[in-house]
Amino acid sequence: MVALYKEHGAPSPMESVEDLVGFVLASVADGSRRPGAWERQLLTMMGLVADCAEHEQYRSHYGPSEVK
């Protein structure tokens, strides 16, 4: 993918595989805190969304929720 980005361009070109993997992981992490996000769909398809109300609430920051 990185070679194709360098040859043909892309909306979010990555300079290295490490950059690409970091970008993908950051996107998936966003899905973990934003229930309506497209990234959440990836987590759901992979079976990584917990079956609880807490995982269905928007969180403005990463990490555990303050309120339980």
Secondary structure, DSSP 8 states (H G I E B T S, - for coil): -HHHHHHH--SS--SSHHHHHHHHHHHHHHHHH-TTSHHHHHHHHTT-S-SSGGGGS--SSSSS-S--
